[in-house]
């Protein structure tokens, strides 16, 4: 069962389902620092921010990227983002369609609010308990 199948899901929105404090790195970090994070098989993307201001997401680095280069040069050109008031159904559909099972939650000013994260089986959101039928 998915969160979108659970009773009362129509009342849930993306902001209710997101990880509210996702790990971020400063937007000025080096390729080497991001490469270290991405070496962990549990890390699907590295979020770069300046304070709360979202600056980009890195999901991969070219092998020839110099370790001392700024990782900001390698952010994904169009990361998957969603607003916190989007429905639970939309949040689930968009996260399920993402190859990384992640959707970045931003406010109207492009501030990072959280991260939608589907579990590896794509049956529910990370950190949100699944309900029994």
Backbone as JSON Lines, residues from 0, in Angstrom:
{"i":0,"aa":"X","n":[0.84,-1.18,0.0],"ca":[0.0,0.0,0.0],"c":[0.88,1.24,0.0]}
{"i":1,"aa":"X","n":[0.53,2.21,-0.75],"ca":[1.26,3.46,-0.78],"c":[0.59,4.48,0.12]}
{"i":2,"aa":"X","n":[1.31,5.55,0.41],"ca":[0.73,6.61,1.21],"c":[-0.5,7.17,0.52]}
{"i":3,"aa":"X","n":[-0.47,7.24,-0.8],"ca":[-1.6,7.81,-1.53],"c":[-2.83,6.9,-1.46]}
{"i":4,"aa":"X","n":[-2.67,5.63,-1.07],"ca":[-3.8,4.72,-0.92],"c":[-4.39,4.76,0.47]}
{"i":5,"aa":"X","n":[-3.69,5.37,1.41],"ca":[-4.11,5.32,2.8],"c":[-5.32,6.21,3.05]}
{"i":6,"aa":"X","n":[-6.12,5.86,4.05],"ca":[-7.3,6.67,4.36],"c":[-6.9,8.11,4.67]}
{"i":7,"aa":"X","n":[-7.65,9.05,4.17],"ca":[-7.37,10.46,4.44],"c":[-6.24,11.04,3.63]}
{"i":8,"aa":"X","n":[-5.73,10.29,2.63],"ca":[-4.57,10.78,1.88],"c":[-4.88,12.06,1.12]}
{"i":9,"aa":"X","n":[-6.14,12.29,0.8],"ca":[-6.48,13.5,0.08],"c":[-6.18,14.74,0.9]}
{"i":10,"aa":"X","n":[-6.06,14.58,2.2],"ca":[-5.73,15.71,3.06],"c":[-4.23,15.94,3.15]}
{"i":11,"aa":"X","n":[-3.45,14.92,2.8],"ca":[-2.0,15.05,2.87],"c":[-1.48,15.8,1.66]}
{"i":12,"aa":"X","n":[-0.41,16.55,1.89],"ca":[0.26,17.27,0.81],"c":[1.75,16.94,0.89]}
{"i":13,"aa":"X","n":[2.49,17.34,-0.13],"ca":[3.92,17.05,-0.2],"c":[4.65,17.48,1.07]}
{"i":14,"aa":"X","n":[4.29,18.63,1.61],"ca":[4.94,19.12,2.82],"c":[4.77,18.2,4.02]}
{"i":15,"aa":"X","n":[3.7,17.4,4.02],"ca":[3.46,16.44,5.11],"c":[4.3,15.19,4.95]}
{"i":16,"aa":"X","n":[4.76,14.92,3.75],"ca":[5.44,13.66,3.42],"c":[6.94,13.79,3.27]}
{"i":17,"aa":"X","n":[7.43,15.0,3.24],"ca":[8.85,15.24,2.96],"c":[9.71,15.03,4.2]}
{"i":18,"aa":"X","n":[10.98,14.78,3.95],"ca":[11.99,14.84,5.01],"c":[12.26,16.32,5.19]}
{"i":19,"aa":"X","n":[11.96,16.85,6.36],"ca":[12.0,18.3,6.56],"c":[13.41,18.86,6.75]}
{"i":20,"aa":"X","n":[14.36,18.0,7.0],"ca":[15.72,18.49,7.24],"c":[16.72,17.64,6.45]}
{"i":21,"aa":"X","n":[16.64,17.69,5.12],"ca":[17.56,16.85,4.34],"c":[19.0,17.36,4.47]}
{"i":22,"aa":"X","n":[19.92,16.45,4.36],"ca":[21.32,16.83,4.41],"c":[21.65,17.68,3.18]}
{"i":23,"aa":"X","n":[22.36,18.77,3.42],"ca":[22.81,19.64,2.33],"c":[24.3,19.91,2.5]}
{"i":24,"aa":"X","n":[24.9,20.33,1.43],"ca":[26.27,20.82,1.46],"c":[26.24,22.26,0.98]}
{"i":25,"aa":"X","n":[27.2,23.03,1.44],"ca":[27.3,24.42,1.01],"c":[27.53,24.48,-0.5]}
{"i":26,"aa":"X","n":[26.93,25.46,-1.14],"ca":[27.02,25.59,-2.59],"c":[28.45,25.73,-3.1]}
{"i":27,"aa":"X","n":[29.38,26.08,-2.24],"ca":[30.77,26.26,-2.66],"c":[31.64,25.02,-2.53]}
{"i":28,"aa":"X","n":[31.05,23.87,-2.23],"ca":[31.86,22.66,-2.01],"c":[32.55,22.2,-3.29]}
{"i":29,"aa":"X","n":[33.57,21.42,-3.09],"ca":[34.36,20.91,-4.21],"c":[33.76,19.62,-4.77]}
{"i":30,"aa":"X","n":[34.19,19.3,-5.97],"ca":[33.84,18.04,-6.6],"c":[34.24,16.88,-5.7]}
{"i":31,"aa":"X","n":[35.41,16.96,-5.08],"ca":[35.87,15.87,-4.21],"c":[34.9,15.61,-3.06]}
{"i":32,"aa":"X","n":[34.36,16.67,-2.47],"ca":[33.41,16.5,-1.36],"c":[32.11,15.85,-1.84]}
{"i":33,"aa":"X","n":[31.63,16.27,-2.98],"ca":[30.4,15.68,-3.52],"c":[30.65,14.25,-3.96]}
{"i":34,"aa":"X","n":[31.79,14.01,-4.56],"ca":[32.14,12.64,-4.98],"c":[32.16,11.71,-3.77]}
{"i":35,"aa":"X","n":[32.68,12.18,-2.65],"ca":[32.69,11.38,-1.42],"c":[31.26,11.02,-0.99]}
{"i":36,"aa":"X","n":[30.35,11.99,-1.06],"ca":[28.96,11.74,-0.68],"c":[28.31,10.73,-1.63]}
{"i":37,"aa":"X","n":[28.51,10.92,-2.92],"ca":[27.9,10.04,-3.91],"c":[28.48,8.63,-3.9]}
{"i":38,"aa":"X","n":[29.63,8.44,-3.28],"ca":[30.23,7.11,-3.16],"c":[29.41,6.21,-2.23]}
{"i":39,"aa":"X","n":[28.6,6.83,-1.37],"ca":[27.73,6.07,-0.48],"c":[26.53,5.6,-1.29]}
{"i":40,"aa":"X","n":[26.29,4.28,-1.37],"ca":[25.2,3.78,-2.21],"c":[23.81,4.27,-1.77]}
{"i":41,"aa":"X","n":[23.68,4.74,-0.54],"ca":[22.39,5.25,-0.07],"c":[22.13,6.68,-0.53]}
{"i":42,"aa":"X","n":[23.16,7.36,-1.01],"ca":[23.01,8.75,-1.44],"c":[22.68,8.78,-2.93]}
{"i":43,"aa":"X","n":[21.49,9.25,-3.25],"ca":[21.04,9.34,-4.64],"c":[21.35,10.7,-5.25]}
{"i":44,"aa":"X","n":[21.37,11.74,-4.41],"ca":[21.67,13.1,-4.88],"c":[22.22,13.91,-3.73]}
{"i":45,"aa":"X","n":[23.02,14.91,-4.1],"ca":[23.58,15.83,-3.11],"c":[22.94,17.19,-3.36]}
{"i":46,"aa":"X","n":[22.33,17.73,-2.32],"ca":[21.68,19.03,-2.4],"c":[22.66,20.11,-2.01]}
{"i":47,"aa":"X","n":[22.76,21.14,-2.85],"ca":[23.64,22.27,-2.57],"c":[22.78,23.48,-2.22]}
{"i":48,"aa":"X","n":[23.16,24.17,-1.16],"ca":[22.38,25.32,-0.69],"c":[23.3,26.37,-0.09]}
{"i":49,"aa":"X","n":[22.78,27.58,-0.05],"ca":[23.41,28.68,0.69],"c":[22.38,29.09,1.73]}
{"i":50,"aa":"X","n":[22.59,28.66,2.96],"ca":[21.55,28.85,3.96],"c":[20.36,28.01,3.53]}
{"i":51,"aa":"X","n":[19.19,28.64,3.44],"ca":[17.99,27.93,2.97],"c":[17.83,28.0,1.45]}
{"i":52,"aa":"X","n":[18.59,28.85,0.79],"ca":[18.45,29.05,-0.65],"c":[19.0,27.84,-1.41]}
{"i":53,"aa":"X","n":[18.13,27.18,-2.15],"ca":[18.52,26.03,-2.95],"c":[19.35,26.49,-4.14]}
{"i":54,"aa":"X","n":[20.5,25.85,-4.35],"ca":[21.38,26.21,-5.46],"c":[21.52,25.11,-6.5]}
{"i":55,"aa":"X","n":[21.16,23.89,-6.14],"ca":[21.23,22.83,-7.13],"c":[21.35,21.46,-6.51]}
{"i":56,"aa":"X","n":[21.18,20.45,-7.37],"ca":[21.31,19.06,-6.96],"c":[22.29,18.37,-7.9]}
{"i":57,"aa":"X","n":[23.16,17.57,-7.33],"ca":[24.13,16.82,-8.12],"c":[23.81,15.34,-7.95]}
{"i":58,"aa":"X","n":[23.61,14.67,-9.08],"ca":[23.34,13.24,-9.05],"c":[24.46,12.41,-9.67]}
{"i":59,"aa":"X","n":[25.4,13.1,-10.27],"ca":[26.54,12.41,-10.86],"c":[27.59,13.42,-11.27]}
{"i":60,"aa":"X","n":[28.8,12.94,-11.35],"ca":[29.93,13.79,-11.75],"c":[30.71,13.1,-12.85]}
{"i":61,"aa":"X","n":[31.19,13.86,-13.83],"ca":[32.02,13.22,-14.86],"c":[33.33,12.73,-14.24]}
{"i":62,"aa":"X","n":[33.83,11.61,-14.7],"ca":[35.06,11.07,-14.13],"c":[36.25,12.02,-14.23]}
{"i":63,"aa":"X","n":[36.23,12.9,-15.24],"ca":[37.37,13.8,-15.43],"c":[37.2,15.14,-14.7]}
{"i":64,"aa":"X","n":[36.14,15.29,-13.9],"ca":[35.97,16.53,-13.14],"c":[37.09,16.63,-12.1]}
{"i":65,"aa":"X","n":[37.78,17.76,-12.09],"ca":[38.9,17.96,-11.17],"c":[38.4,18.01,-9.73]}
{"i":66,"aa":"X","n":[39.06,17.32,-8.8],"ca":[38.62,17.28,-7.42],"c":[38.48,18.65,-6.76]}
{"i":67,"aa":"X","n":[39.29,19.63,-7.2],"ca":[39.23,20.95,-6.56],"c":[38.25,21.9,-7.25]}
{"i":68,"aa":"X","n":[37.6,21.46,-8.31],"ca":[36.58,22.28,-8.98],"c":[35.37,22.43,-8.07]}
{"i":69,"aa":"X","n":[34.6,23.49,-8.29],"ca":[33.35,23.65,-7.55],"c":[32.31,22.71,-8.13]}
{"i":70,"aa":"X","n":[31.66,21.98,-7.26],"ca":[30.64,21.02,-7.68],"c":[29.43,21.72,-8.3]}
{"i":71,"aa":"X","n":[29.24,22.98,-7.98],"ca":[28.12,23.75,-8.52],"c":[28.12,23.75,-10.05]}
{"i":72,"aa":"X","n":[29.28,23.55,-10.64],"ca":[29.37,23.49,-12.1],"c":[28.7,22.24,-12.67]}
{"i":73,"aa":"X","n":[28.37,21.28,-11.82],"ca":[27.83,20.01,-12.27],"c":[26.42,19.72,-11.75]}
{"i":74,"aa":"X","n":[25.71,20.76,-11.34],"ca":[24.34,20.53,-10.87],"c":[23.48,20.08,-12.04]}
{"i":75,"aa":"X","n":[22.47,19.3,-11.73],"ca":[21.52,18.86,-12.75],"c":[20.81,20.09,-13.31]}
{"i":76,"aa":"X","n":[20.68,20.18,-14.62],"ca":[20.09,21.38,-15.21],"c":[18.62,21.59,-14.85]}
{"i":77,"aa":"X","n":[17.87,20.53,-14.68],"ca":[16.45,20.64,-14.35],"c":[16.08,19.62,-13.28]}
{"i":78,"aa":"X","n":[16.5,19.87,-12.03],"ca":[16.16,18.9,-10.98],"c":[14.65,18.86,-10.76]}
{"i":79,"aa":"X","n":[14.18,17.72,-10.35],"ca":[12.75,17.53,-10.08],"c":[12.39,18.25,-8.8]}
{"i":80,"aa":"X","n":[11.49,19.24,-8.9],"ca":[11.07,20.0,-7.73],"c":[9.55,20.01,-7.64]}
{"i":81,"aa":"X","n":[9.06,20.32,-6.44],"ca":[7.63,20.36,-6.18],"c":[7.38,21.38,-5.09]}
{"i":82,"aa":"X","n":[6.18,21.94,-5.07],"ca":[5.8,22.86,-4.0],"c":[5.19,22.08,-2.84]}
{"i":83,"aa":"X","n":[5.31,22.58,-1.63],"ca":[4.83,21.83,-0.46],"c":[3.33,21.59,-0.43]}
{"i":84,"aa":"X","n":[2.56,22.39,-1.14],"ca":[1.1,22.25,-1.12],"c":[0.59,21.29,-2.2]}
{"i":85,"aa":"X","n":[1.47,20.69,-3.0],"ca":[1.05,19.7,-4.0],"c":[0.44,18.49,-3.3]}
{"i":86,"aa":"X","n":[-0.51,17.86,-3.94],"ca":[-1.21,16.72,-3.33],"c":[-0.26,15.54,-3.08]}
{"i":87,"aa":"X","n":[-0.68,14.68,-2.16],"ca":[0.08,13.46,-1.87],"c":[0.17,12.59,-3.11]}
{"i":88,"aa":"X","n":[-0.92,12.53,-3.87],"ca":[-0.9,11.71,-5.09],"c":[0.12,12.24,-6.1]}
{"i":89,"aa":"X","n":[0.14,13.56,-6.3],"ca":[1.12,14.14,-7.22],"c":[2.54,13.9,-6.71]}
{"i":90,"aa":"X","n":[2.75,14.07,-5.41],"ca":[4.07,13.87,-4.82],"c":[4.55,12.44,-5.06]}
{"i":91,"aa":"X","n":[3.64,11.47,-4.84],"ca":[4.02,10.07,-5.02],"c":[4.31,9.78,-6.49]}
{"i":92,"aa":"X","n":[3.45,10.24,-7.39],"ca":[3.64,9.98,-8.82],"c":[4.96,10.57,-9.31]}
{"i":93,"aa":"X","n":[5.28,11.78,-8.88],"ca":[6.51,12.42,-9.35],"c":[7.74,11.75,-8.77]}
{"i":94,"aa":"X","n":[7.69,11.36,-7.5],"ca":[8.84,10.67,-6.9],"c":[9.02,9.29,-7.54]}
{"i":95,"aa":"X","n":[7.92,8.61,-7.81],"ca":[8.0,7.28,-8.43],"c":[8.56,7.36,-9.85]}
{"i":96,"aa":"X","n":[8.28,8.45,-10.54],"ca":[8.77,8.62,-11.91],"c":[10.24,9.05,-11.97]}
{"i":97,"aa":"X","n":[10.77,9.53,-10.87],"ca":[12.16,9.99,-10.84],"c":[13.11,8.8,-10.77]}
{"i":98,"aa":"X","n":[14.15,8.8,-11.6],"ca":[15.11,7.68,-11.53],"c":[15.85,7.63,-10.19]}
{"i":99,"aa":"X","n":[15.82,8.73,-9.45],"ca":[16.52,8.79,-8.16],"c":[15.56,8.64,-6.98]}
{"i":100,"aa":"X","n":[14.26,8.51,-7.25],"ca":[13.22,8.4,-6.22],"c":[13.19,9.63,-5.3]}
{"i":101,"aa":"X","n":[13.62,10.76,-5.8],"ca":[13.71,11.98,-4.99],"c":[13.08,13.15,-5.72]}
{"i":102,"aa":"X","n":[12.39,14.0,-4.97],"ca":[11.84,15.25,-5.49],"c":[12.12,16.32,-4.44]}
{"i":103,"aa":"X","n":[12.67,17.42,-4.86],"ca":[13.08,18.51,-3.97],"c":[11.88,19.42,-3.73]}
{"i":104,"aa":"X","n":[11.63,19.72,-2.46],"ca":[10.49,20.57,-2.09],"c":[11.0,21.99,-1.85]}
{"i":105,"aa":"X","n":[10.47,22.92,-2.67],"ca":[10.88,24.32,-2.61],"c":[9.68,25.22,-2.35]}
{"i":106,"aa":"X","n":[9.93,26.37,-1.73],"ca":[8.87,27.36,-1.58],"c":[8.89,28.29,-2.79]}
{"i":107,"aa":"X","n":[8.04,29.29,-2.79],"ca":[7.93,30.22,-3.93],"c":[9.2,31.01,-4.18]}
{"i":108,"aa":"X","n":[10.04,31.15,-3.16],"ca":[11.3,31.9,-3.29],"c":[12.49,31.0,-3.57]}
{"i":109,"aa":"X","n":[12.23,29.74,-3.92],"ca":[13.28,28.75,-4.22],"c":[14.14,28.4,-3.0]}
{"i":110,"aa":"X","n":[13.54,28.51,-1.82],"ca":[14.19,28.05,-0.6],"c":[13.91,26.57,-0.42]}
{"i":111,"aa":"X","n":[14.9,25.84,0.04],"ca":[14.77,24.4,0.26],"c":[13.96,24.16,1.52]}
{"i":112,"aa":"X","n":[12.84,23.47,1.37],"ca":[11.99,23.13,2.51],"c":[12.18,21.68,2.94]}
{"i":113,"aa":"X","n":[12.48,20.82,1.97],"ca":[12.6,19.41,2.29],"c":[12.85,18.57,1.06]}
{"i":114,"aa":"X","n":[12.74,17.26,1.26],"ca":[13.0,16.31,0.19],"c":[12.01,15.17,0.28]}
{"i":115,"aa":"X","n":[11.33,14.91,-0.82],"ca":[10.5,13.71,-0.92],"c":[11.41,12.57,-1.32]}
{"i":116,"aa":"X","n":[11.3,11.48,-0.63],"ca":[12.19,10.34,-0.85],"c":[11.37,9.07,-0.8]}
{"i":117,"aa":"X","n":[11.35,8.33,-1.89],"ca":[10.66,7.04,-1.87],"c":[11.61,5.96,-1.4]}
{"i":118,"aa":"X","n":[11.06,4.98,-0.68],"ca":[11.88,3.85,-0.25],"c":[12.31,3.06,-1.49]}
{"i":119,"aa":"X","n":[13.31,2.2,-1.36],"ca":[13.82,1.47,-2.53],"c":[12.78,0.63,-3.26]}
{"i":120,"aa":"X","n":[11.76,0.15,-2.55],"ca":[10.72,-0.64,-3.22],"c":[9.65,0.24,-3.88]}
{"i":121,"aa":"X","n":[9.78,1.55,-3.71],"ca":[8.84,2.53,-4.3],"c":[7.41,2.3,-3.84]}
{"i":122,"aa":"X","n":[7.26,1.88,-2.58],"ca":[5.92,1.63,-2.03],"c":[5.49,2.7,-1.04]}
{"i":123,"aa":"X","n":[6.38,3.56,-0.64],"ca":[6.04,4.61,0.32],"c":[7.18,5.59,0.48]}
{"i":124,"aa":"X","n":[6.93,6.65,1.2],"ca":[7.94,7.69,1.41],"c":[8.86,7.33,2.57]}
{"i":125,"aa":"X","n":[10.12,7.68,2.44],"ca":[11.09,7.5,3.51],"c":[10.61,8.27,4.74]}
{"i":126,"aa":"X","n":[10.67,7.63,5.88],"ca":[10.31,8.3,7.12],"c":[8.82,8.39,7.4]}
{"i":127,"aa":"X","n":[7.98,7.91,6.48],"ca":[6.53,7.92,6.68],"c":[6.09,6.47,6.83]}
{"i":128,"aa":"X","n":[5.53,6.11,7.99],"ca":[5.14,4.71,8.16],"c":[4.01,4.33,7.19]}
{"i":129,"aa":"X","n":[4.12,3.13,6.64],"ca":[3.06,2.64,5.77],"c":[1.94,2.12,6.64]}
{"i":130,"aa":"X","n":[0.71,2.27,6.18],"ca":[-0.43,1.78,6.93],"c":[-0.85,0.43,6.38]}
{"i":131,"aa":"X","n":[-1.38,-0.4,7.24],"ca":[-1.85,-1.72,6.81],"c":[-3.24,-1.58,6.2]}
{"i":132,"aa":"X","n":[-3.55,-2.52,5.29],"ca":[-4.88,-2.51,4.66],"c":[-5.94,-2.86,5.65]}
